[in-house]
Amino acid sequence: MLKAKPNLESRIRTLKRDWAIVYDMLSGKK
């Protein structure tokens, strides 16, 4: 897993963006 550090970084970046979208949707529903 440590070998795929650059890949992990890009994956975390996309994860953050996805979570931002999900969080936006949840916040907008309230």
C-alpha positions as CSV (number, residue, x, y, z in Angstrom):
1,M,0.0,0.0,0.0
2,L,2.9,2.3,0.7
3,K,4.1,1.8,-2.8
4,A,1.0,3.5,-4.2
5,K,1.5,6.8,-2.5
6,P,0.9,9.1,-5.5
7,N,-2.1,7.1,-6.5
8,L,-3.4,7.4,-2.9
9,E,-3.0,11.1,-3.0
10,S,-5.1,11.5,-6.1
11,R,-7.7,9.1,-4.6
12,I,-7.9,11.2,-1.4
13,R,-8.4,14.3,-3.5
14,T,-11.3,12.8,-5.4
15,L,-12.7,11.4,-2.1
16,K,-12.6,14.9,-0.6
17,R,-14.5,16.3,-3.6
18,D,-17.1,13.6,-3.4
19,W,-17.6,14.1,0.3
20,A,-17.9,17.9,-0.3
21,I,-20.7,17.1,-2.8
22,V,-22.4,14.7,-0.3
23,Y,-22.1,17.2,2.5
24,D,-23.5,19.9,0.4
25,M,-26.6,17.8,-0.5
26,L,-27.1,16.8,3.2
27,S,-26.8,20.4,4.3
28,G,-29.2,21.6,1.6
29,K,-31.9,19.2,2.6
30,K,-32.2,20.5,6.1
